[in-house]
Amino acid sequence: MEDHKTHPNHSHVHGPGCGHTAIDHEGHTDYLHDGHLHHVHGDHIDEHALAVNATNPEREAPTQEGHVQNHVHGPGCGHEQVPHGDHVDYLVNGRLHHPHGDHCDDHGPVQVRG
């Protein structure tokens, strides 16, 4: 598990039906919120990132599955950002896409709840 990093001054209450995408992460539920992965922890919110591992590796694995040809990931592209290791991926049909030159690399599946 990563360091205990918190998101200060977070007034939104995450939970079922809160409007944010919920994903399974290391035995608990996290919520994607404005490019952050939030975990409710007592009276505060922890900042999480998906680990680079066998399920979600950093690898050269070109894919365009799930979006139109020549789609470019970035702010406002229509896909949610997901912190993964030391970088950001984009959630596309339950998989992590990482922009890499003229294509996306597939960084593995994410279990979306609901």
C-alpha positions as CSV (number, residue, x, y, z in Angstrom):
1,M,0.0,0.0,0.0
2,E,1.2,3.5,-0.8
3,D,2.1,6.2,1.8
4,H,-0.8,7.7,3.8
5,K,-1.3,10.8,1.7
6,T,-4.5,12.8,2.4
7,H,-6.6,15.2,0.4
8,P,-7.2,18.2,2.6
9,N,-10.4,20.3,2.8
10,H,-12.5,17.8,0.9
11,S,-16.2,18.6,1.6
12,H,-17.7,16.1,-0.9
13,V,-19.0,12.9,0.7
14,H,-18.1,9.8,-1.3
15,G,-20.2,6.7,-1.3
16,P,-22.7,4.8,-3.4
17,G,-24.6,7.2,-5.7
18,C,-22.3,10.1,-5.0
19,G,-21.8,10.6,-8.8
20,H,-18.2,9.5,-9.0
21,T,-16.9,6.3,-10.5
22,A,-16.2,3.7,-7.9
23,I,-13.5,1.1,-8.4
24,D,-12.2,-1.8,-6.4
25,H,-8.7,-1.2,-5.1
26,E,-6.7,-3.5,-2.7
27,G,-9.8,-4.8,-0.9
28,H,-11.7,-1.5,-0.6
29,T,-13.6,1.0,-2.8
30,D,-12.0,4.2,-4.1
31,Y,-13.7,7.0,-6.1
32,L,-12.3,8.8,-9.2
33,H,-12.7,12.5,-8.6
34,D,-11.1,15.2,-10.8
35,G,-8.1,13.1,-11.6
36,H,-7.6,11.8,-8.1
37,L,-8.3,8.4,-6.6
38,H,-10.1,9.0,-3.2
39,H,-10.6,6.6,-0.4
40,V,-12.8,7.5,2.6
41,H,-10.8,6.9,5.7
42,G,-12.5,7.9,8.9
43,D,-13.0,11.7,9.0
44,H,-10.7,12.4,6.0
45,I,-10.0,11.4,2.4
46,D,-6.8,9.4,1.4
47,E,-5.2,9.9,-2.0
48,H,-4.4,6.6,-3.6
49,A,-2.8,5.4,-6.9
50,L,-3.1,2.0,-8.5
51,A,0.1,0.1,-8.0
52,V,2.2,-1.0,-11.0
53,N,1.9,-4.8,-10.8
54,A,1.1,-7.9,-12.8
55,T,-2.5,-6.9,-13.2
56,N,-1.7,-3.2,-14.0
57,P,1.8,-3.2,-15.5
58,E,3.6,-0.4,-17.2
59,R,4.2,-1.9,-20.6
60,E,4.4,-1.3,-24.3
61,A,1.1,-2.9,-25.4
62,P,-0.5,-0.7,-28.1
63,T,-4.3,-0.5,-28.1
64,Q,-7.0,1.7,-29.6
65,E,-9.8,-0.5,-28.3
66,G,-12.7,1.5,-26.8
67,H,-12.3,4.8,-28.6
68,V,-12.4,6.2,-32.1
69,Q,-9.2,6.2,-34.3
70,N,-6.9,9.1,-33.7
71,H,-8.5,9.8,-30.2
72,V,-6.0,11.7,-28.0
73,H,-6.2,11.4,-24.2
74,G,-5.9,14.5,-22.2
75,P,-7.9,17.1,-20.3
76,G,-11.5,17.1,-21.6
77,C,-11.1,14.0,-23.7
78,G,-14.1,12.3,-22.1
79,H,-12.3,9.6,-20.2
80,E,-11.5,9.7,-16.5
81,Q,-8.0,10.1,-15.3
82,V,-6.6,7.3,-13.0
83,P,-3.4,7.7,-11.0
84,H,-1.3,4.6,-11.8
85,G,2.2,4.4,-10.3
86,D,4.0,7.7,-11.0
87,H,1.8,8.6,-14.0
88,V,-1.8,9.1,-15.1
89,D,-3.8,6.7,-17.2
90,Y,-7.3,7.0,-18.7
91,L,-10.2,4.7,-17.9
92,V,-11.7,3.3,-21.2
93,N,-14.3,0.5,-20.9
94,G,-12.8,-0.9,-17.7
95,R,-9.1,-0.7,-18.9
96,L,-6.3,1.7,-18.3
97,H,-5.0,3.5,-21.4
98,H,-1.7,5.3,-21.3
99,P,-0.9,7.8,-24.1
100,H,2.4,6.8,-25.8
101,G,3.4,8.6,-29.0
102,D,0.8,7.9,-31.7
103,H,-1.1,5.2,-29.7
104,C,-2.2,4.1,-26.3
105,D,-0.6,1.4,-24.2
106,D,-3.0,-1.0,-22.3
107,H,-2.0,-0.9,-18.6
108,G,-4.6,-3.6,-17.7
109,P,-8.1,-3.9,-16.2
110,V,-9.8,-2.0,-13.4
111,Q,-12.8,-3.4,-11.6
112,V,-15.5,-0.7,-11.9
113,R,-18.3,-1.0,-9.3
114,G,-22.0,-0.4,-10.1
